[in-house]
Amino acid sequence: MAYTIDGLTITEQLLRLTGRANKPFAERLHPGIPGVLGLRIPDLRALAKRIAKQPDWERYLAEAEAGTRSEAEDFMEARILHGLVLGQIPVGALEPYLQHVARWVERINSWSVCDSFSLAGGKRLVAEHGEQLWRFLTSYLEREEEYPLRFGIVVLMQYFVDEEHVAELLERYLTVRHEGYYVRMGLAWAIAECYVRYPEVTEPYLEERRFTPWVHNKALQKIRESLRCSPEEKQRLAALRVPLPKD
């Protein structure tokens, strides 16, 4: 029997939210991704919180992880919802929780599915299990598939750009060699975040042009677009841009 909440299946719950959706806009942001409804993230987050508060939330996860939805019901937003629920459920032992996360990672099929995720408990979970989470997340930097690799890049950026880890994190990012657009954009975003939080650690990587030219230039662009970057920094960083073959 399909999982229900308030008497409705997940498909029915998602379709109820389409009145506030913007499908054409969302489809433009996700070219080639099937099943885009254009639902609002706040609406999906509210539904995820309701699911996580139910005594049978594990039934929801079992159904979501089974991946048995028909093609007509395999909405991108169902995958977003799955990740959002993982950010709300109670975490007992860490290993079973990470197994749930790992199964969800294999279902990521767009940048927004990836980027909507956060760890249940957030920084508190990292404080309690930092070493295990570091190992789990850095393992994704060795993946060859575009979205699992982006997942590792982005979630490490969320939780490990700190004084203890930033230098090693930048070294780990240097090992990523992948031509996928969403991997390269994720790297540029993460490098920019490292810079705005720890410029003294990150700037040598930019001065020495240690990342691939496209990622290097895109990271500079993102830094210079940041409100946390002073006019003087923007001018200095602009001089570090690497000419690309098409320039």
C-alpha atoms as one frame of an Amber mdcrd trajectory, in Angstrom:
protein
   0.000   0.000   0.000   1.295   3.451  -0.928   2.459   5.764   1.836  -0.073
   8.455   2.689  -0.091  11.559   4.837  -3.390  13.207   5.724  -5.068  10.623
   3.519  -3.141  11.557   0.369  -0.284   9.828  -1.415   2.941  11.745  -2.037
   1.951  12.234  -5.676  -1.387  13.677  -4.589   0.321  15.934  -2.042   2.700
  17.264  -4.699  -0.070  17.873  -7.214  -2.002  19.816  -4.549   0.884  22.289
  -4.456   0.876  23.049  -8.184  -1.496  25.976  -7.713   1.464  27.973  -6.364
   3.952  26.550  -8.863   5.838  28.225 -11.705   6.446  25.348 -14.083   7.682
  27.310 -17.146  10.313  29.137 -15.078  11.473  25.932 -13.378  11.704  24.091
 -16.699  13.964  26.823 -18.076  16.259  26.344 -15.077  16.311  22.563 -15.588
  16.680  21.899 -19.322  16.270  18.255 -20.201  15.154  17.209 -16.696  11.895
  15.221 -16.774   8.977  15.638 -14.404   9.469  19.276 -13.381   6.403  20.677
 -11.605   7.887  24.014 -10.582   6.883  23.712  -6.927   8.150  26.215  -4.385
  10.886  25.008  -2.046   9.152  26.499   1.056   6.056  24.420   0.229   8.165
  21.279  -0.193  10.038  22.016   3.025   6.753  22.368   4.937   5.581  19.013
   3.581   8.929  17.422   4.500   8.603  18.663   8.078   5.127  17.172   8.338
   6.352  13.815   7.034   9.324  13.770   9.434   6.995  14.379  12.384   4.826
  11.364  11.541   5.439   8.167  13.522   5.686   6.226  10.235   8.241   8.418
   8.445  10.341   5.294   7.872   7.558   3.992   5.623   7.898   7.142   3.553
  11.663   6.586   3.194  11.190   2.939   2.249   8.833   3.943  -0.549  11.029
   6.823  -1.735  14.156   4.660  -1.758  12.440   1.855  -3.662  12.224   4.089
  -6.733   9.072   2.387  -7.945   7.167   5.456  -9.118   5.865   5.301 -12.656
   7.531   7.614 -15.156   4.434   9.829 -15.111   4.737  10.278 -11.325   8.529
  10.487 -11.056   8.570  14.220 -10.433  11.824  16.039  -9.845  10.204  17.593
  -6.790   9.601  14.122  -5.315  13.389  13.714  -5.274  13.798  17.153  -3.705
  11.214  16.215  -1.073  13.116  13.006  -0.310  16.285  14.995   0.399  14.398
  17.533   2.489  12.878  14.777   4.627  16.394  13.444   5.259  17.222  16.872
   6.634  14.367  16.694   9.151  14.239  13.159  10.524  15.683  12.263  13.945
  19.163  10.744  13.778  19.914   7.905  16.160  22.967   5.929  15.098  24.868
   7.761  12.380  25.569   4.824  10.060  21.923   3.965   9.267  21.268   7.639
   8.602  24.200   7.860   6.178  22.921   4.758   4.411  19.628   6.573   3.819
  21.528   9.599   2.506  23.660   7.418   0.223  20.574   5.822  -1.304  19.081
   9.256  -1.947  22.302  10.525  -3.573  21.892   7.889  -6.290  18.521   9.449
  -7.172  19.816  12.995  -7.649  19.025  14.067 -11.201  19.401  17.858 -11.141
  21.373  20.614  -9.452  18.343  21.709  -7.427  17.723  18.206  -6.075  21.361
  18.194  -4.956  21.529  21.691  -3.535  18.308  21.563  -1.512  19.794  18.961
   0.862  21.038  19.637   4.364  22.083  17.259   7.123  19.562  16.501   9.843
  20.817  18.364  12.873  23.150  20.470  10.737  26.178  21.812  12.584  25.241
  19.884  15.723  25.533  16.596  13.827  28.891  17.722  12.431  30.099  18.618
  15.930  29.188  15.139  17.163  30.347  13.092  14.160  32.706  15.343  12.219
  35.336  12.742  11.357  32.807  10.195  10.072  30.936  12.820   8.073  34.187
  14.104   6.565  35.076  10.588   5.402  31.581  10.003   4.048  31.414  13.272
   2.121  34.975  13.292   0.778  34.392   9.808  -0.651  32.013  11.436  -3.132
  34.858  13.535  -4.540  36.171  10.292  -6.028  32.972   9.546  -7.930  32.823
   9.778 -11.707  29.110  10.601 -11.986  28.226  14.284 -12.183  25.575  14.623
  -9.488  27.103  12.453  -6.734  30.318  14.393  -7.292  28.508  17.726  -7.039
  26.819  16.465  -3.873  30.206  15.913  -2.232  31.489  19.327  -3.302  28.432
  21.264  -2.162  27.761  19.529   1.160  31.427  19.757   2.150  31.156  23.470
   1.391  28.078  23.707   3.611  29.651  22.136   6.677  33.444  22.073   6.453
  34.569  25.516   5.351  36.055  26.256   8.748  39.449  27.019  10.199  40.242
  23.366  10.823  39.311  22.043   7.387  39.513  24.807   4.772  43.105  24.151
   3.680  42.587  20.409   3.333  39.240  21.001   1.656  40.872  23.137  -1.038
  43.436  20.388  -1.593  40.620  17.862  -1.950  38.850  20.112  -4.436  42.059
  20.234  -6.479  41.788  16.490  -7.062  38.430  16.850  -8.832  38.795  16.595
 -12.597  35.424  16.395 -14.300  34.057  18.238 -17.324  30.427  18.148 -16.209
  28.993  21.664 -16.067  27.370  21.180 -12.667  30.574  19.793 -11.174  32.598
  22.747 -12.446  29.994  25.248 -11.251  29.870  23.543  -7.856  33.647  23.763
  -7.554  33.672  27.443  -8.479  30.931  28.159  -5.932  32.804  26.251  -3.207
  36.135  27.962  -3.938  34.424  31.344  -3.811  32.876  30.450  -0.462  36.286
  29.401   0.860  37.683  32.742  -0.260  35.034  34.973   1.303  35.379  33.140
   4.635  39.146  32.510   4.593  40.750  34.788   1.984  44.247  34.413   3.405
  44.088  30.627   2.922  42.340  30.647  -0.443  44.014  33.512  -2.297  47.327
  31.663  -2.869  45.397  28.998  -4.804  44.064  31.748  -7.042  47.361  33.602
  -7.376  49.063  30.365  -8.425  46.191  29.445 -10.815  46.009  25.964  -9.305
  42.504  25.129 -10.477  41.568  24.488 -14.097  41.174  27.751 -16.067  37.383
  27.617 -16.409  36.826  26.824 -12.714  39.438  29.423 -11.720  37.765  32.188
 -13.729  34.261  31.270 -12.610  35.382  31.262  -8.956  36.867  34.740  -9.433
  33.594  35.896 -10.966  31.565  34.555  -8.059  33.901  36.145  -5.507  33.721
  39.501  -7.261  29.912  39.278  -7.330  29.828  38.768  -3.561  28.761  41.649
  -1.356  31.486  40.528   1.046  34.209  41.411  -1.468  35.580  44.965  -1.243
  36.144  47.127  -4.352  39.898  46.851  -3.802  39.696  43.053  -3.674  37.560
  42.973  -6.808  40.136  44.994  -8.705  43.009  42.828  -7.502  41.213  39.581
  -8.261  40.219  40.718 -11.749  43.911  40.751 -12.654  44.151  37.039 -11.814
  41.815  35.976 -14.602  43.231  33.379 -16.994  42.643  33.883 -20.748  40.681
  30.989 -22.210  41.117  29.781 -25.805  37.859  31.414 -26.907  38.724  34.763
 -25.224
